[in-house]
Amino acid sequence: MIRISINGEAHEISGAATVGELLTLLNVPPANLVVERNGDVVAPGRLAQTPIADGDVIELVRFVGGG
């Protein structure tokens, strides 16, 4: 079990070792989503390879169109 922050809220997570697995665990589709890990933007093609670790700060931002 690891402790991470997601959008400012503390979470204890098990069963996810990468950002991609975390999104699956949270049931968050990656379409139109920007993910930051510890202040760095994770490229969409790197979600499955980017590890998460105890103490990480994750920010999930969804783009919404409108006008």
C-alpha positions in Angstrom: 0.0 0.0 0.0 1.3 3.4 -1.0 0.2 6.8 0.1 -0.2 9.5 -2.6 -2.0 12.7 -3.1 -4.5 13.0 -5.9 -5.7 16.5 -6.7 -4.9 17.6 -3.1 -6.5 14.6 -1.4 -4.6 11.9 0.5 -5.2 8.3 -0.8 -3.8 4.9 0.1 -3.5 2.8 -3.1 -2.7 -0.8 -3.7 -2.8 -2.6 -7.0 -1.3 0.2 -9.0 2.4 0.5 -9.8 2.1 3.0 -12.8 0.1 6.1 -13.6 -1.8 4.1 -16.2 -2.8 1.4 -13.7 -3.8 4.2 -11.2 -6.2 5.7 -13.8 -7.7 2.2 -14.4 -8.1 1.7 -10.7 -9.8 5.0 -10.3 -11.9 4.4 -13.4 -10.6 7.6 -15.1 -10.3 7.4 -18.9 -7.1 9.0 -20.1 -8.9 10.8 -23.1 -8.6 14.6 -22.8 -6.7 14.2 -19.5 -3.4 15.8 -18.4 -1.6 14.0 -15.7 1.1 15.6 -13.5 3.3 13.5 -11.3 5.3 15.5 -8.8 4.9 18.7 -10.9 6.0 17.1 -14.2 3.5 16.5 -17.0 3.3 12.8 -18.0 3.2 12.3 -21.8 0.0 10.4 -22.8 2.1 7.7 -24.4 4.1 7.2 -21.1 1.2 6.6 -18.7 1.7 2.9 -18.6 5.5 3.2 -18.1 5.5 6.0 -15.5 5.8 4.5 -12.0 4.1 5.9 -8.9 5.7 5.7 -5.5 4.9 6.5 -1.9 4.6 10.2 -1.4 3.9 11.1 -5.0 1.7 14.1 -5.8 -0.6 13.4 -8.7 -2.8 16.0 -10.4 -5.5 15.0 -12.9 -6.8 17.8 -15.1 -9.5 17.1 -17.7 -9.9 19.4 -20.7 -13.5 20.6 -21.3 -14.5 22.3 -24.4 -17.0 25.1 -24.5 -17.3 28.6 -25.5 
